[in-house]
Amino acid sequence: MYQYLVEPLSFPKGPTKKHLKYLTVRDQQQLTDCYNRVASQKHGMFFKTKSELSFIFKNDENYVIAMEEDDTVQGYIVFSFEKQGESNFMLNNLVIKEWVYETPQALLELSTFLNSQADQVNRIEWNTQEDNVHFFLGDVRNGTNHLIPSVYHENAVSGVGLMYRIINVKGFFEELTTHHFNGVTLTFKLTVSDSLLAENNQQLIIEVVEGTMNIIESGHYDVEVVVDVAELSSLVMGVITVQELYMLQQIKISQEQYLQALQQFFFVFEKPKCTTAF
């Protein structure tokens, strides 16, 4: 998670705000539909529970502004205000609690709203899992004026939170037999260690032919891959790549010549994102 604390004018200003409207509890279904469409397309996201949705509107500190076009909410921001200090009641920060958007147009129009808050708030706090959001913002400095050698401006505080875990290695890969593994042809032995679940210390022989995968009981294999379940879980979720794990000595590959094929086999198009609080 990246926590940005930027000035409102850092958010791009688009040509219009005409599709923006404040939502109330009466609009909860529109918000739900928007979120569910995004969640269904985003790797790693969970659908909201009814209690999560109702809390958005029950919290008196929350404001919800949405971009609506053709009677459909295409993006929204849940936000509140926070005093910057006790000595001056006029200095406030705007805290974005949730920002969901389906289209570039919705993103820009909501950004235009944030840009227009320049005379109302000092800075805007935005917690996001988007790696490259600094390409979207203008001045991404967070006001600390801290320089990281040499001449890298501090822009965000980052934190590690979510942990994915495979609880049944064989069962996991059996669920993926209909998945296409990027055209790879390769047979490899996967040896997994798990210090918490003894039954998860497993060895599998995985045969892949032109991207179609099958688990076989025995036979010849090209290469053996040895990995802990923690790193394997992150790998198959797309958090990290085989090449990165190999360089960091968190995965063992018996024949380095197969590194590129394994990189392609485990490649995931999109890193997981999750806005659900645990």
Secondary structure as the mmCIF struct_conf table of DSSP 4:
data_model
#
loop_
_struct_conf.conf_type_id
_struct_conf.id
_struct_conf.beg_label_comp_id
_struct_conf.beg_label_asym_id
_struct_conf.beg_label_seq_id
_struct_conf.end_label_comp_id
_struct_conf.end_label_asym_id
_struct_conf.end_label_seq_id
STRN STRN1 TYR A 2 VAL A 6
HELX_RH_3T_P HELX_RH_3T_P1 PRO A 8 SER A 10
BEND BEND1 PHE A 11 PHE A 11
HELX_LH_PP_P HELX_LH_PP_P1 PRO A 12 LYS A 13
BEND BEND2 PRO A 15 PRO A 15
TURN_TY1_P TURN_TY1_P1 LYS A 18 HIS A 19
STRN STRN2 LEU A 20 TYR A 22
HELX_RH_3T_P HELX_RH_3T_P2 VAL A 25 ASP A 27
HELX_RH_AL_P HELX_RH_AL_P1 GLN A 28 GLN A 41
BEND BEND3 LYS A 42 LYS A 42
TURN_TY1_P TURN_TY1_P2 HIS A 43 GLY A 44
HELX_LH_PP_P HELX_LH_PP_P2 PHE A 47 THR A 49
HELX_RH_AL_P HELX_RH_AL_P2 LYS A 50 LYS A 58
TURN_TY1_P TURN_TY1_P3 ASP A 60 GLU A 61
STRN STRN3 TYR A 63 GLU A 69
TURN_TY1_P TURN_TY1_P4 ASP A 70 ASP A 71
STRN STRN4 THR A 72 LYS A 83
BEND BEND4 GLN A 84 GLN A 84
BEND BEND5 GLU A 86 SER A 87
TURN_TY1_P TURN_TY1_P5 PHE A 89 MET A 90
STRN STRN5 ASN A 92 TYR A 101
BEND BEND6 GLU A 102 THR A 103
HELX_RH_AL_P HELX_RH_AL_P3 PRO A 104 ASN A 115
HELX_RH_3T_P HELX_RH_3T_P3 SER A 116 ASP A 119
TURN_TY1_P TURN_TY1_P6 GLN A 120 GLN A 120
BEND BEND7 ASN A 122 ASN A 122
STRN STRN6 ILE A 124 THR A 128
TURN_TY1_P TURN_TY1_P7 ASP A 131 ASN A 132
HELX_RH_3T_P HELX_RH_3T_P4 VAL A 133 PHE A 135
TURN_TY1_P TURN_TY1_P8 PHE A 136 PHE A 136
BEND BEND8 GLY A 138 GLY A 138
BEND BEND9 GLY A 143 THR A 144
STRN STRN7 LEU A 147 ILE A 148
TURN_TY1_P TURN_TY1_P9 PRO A 149 VAL A 151
STRN STRN8 TYR A 152 HIS A 153
STRN STRN9 ALA A 156 SER A 158
BEND BEND10 ILE A 167 ILE A 167
HELX_RH_AL_P HELX_RH_AL_P4 VAL A 169 GLU A 174
TURN_TY1_P TURN_TY1_P10 GLU A 175 THR A 178
BEND BEND11 HIS A 179 HIS A 179
STRN STRN10 HIS A 180 HIS A 180
TURN_TY1_P TURN_TY1_P11 ASN A 182 GLY A 183
STRN STRN11 LEU A 186 SER A 193
BEND BEND12 SER A 195 LEU A 196
HELX_RH_3T_P HELX_RH_3T_P5 ALA A 198 ASN A 200
STRN STRN12 GLN A 202 VAL A 209
TURN_TY1_P TURN_TY1_P12 GLU A 210 GLY A 211
STRN STRN13 THR A 212 ILE A 216
BEND BEND13 GLU A 217 SER A 218
BEND BEND14 ASP A 222 ASP A 222
STRN STRN14 VAL A 223 ASP A 228
HELX_RH_AL_P HELX_RH_AL_P5 VAL A 229 MET A 237
TURN_TY1_P TURN_TY1_P13 GLY A 238 GLY A 238
BEND BEND15 VAL A 239 ILE A 240
HELX_RH_AL_P HELX_RH_AL_P6 VAL A 242 MET A 247
TURN_TY1_P TURN_TY1_P14 LEU A 248 GLN A 249
BEND BEND16 GLN A 250 GLN A 250
STRN STRN15 ILE A 251 ILE A 253
BEND BEND17 SER A 254 SER A 254
HELX_RH_3T_P HELX_RH_3T_P6 GLU A 256 TYR A 258
HELX_RH_AL_P HELX_RH_AL_P7 LEU A 259 PHE A 265
TURN_TY1_P TURN_TY1_P15 PHE A 266 PHE A 266
BEND BEND18 PHE A 269 GLU A 270
#
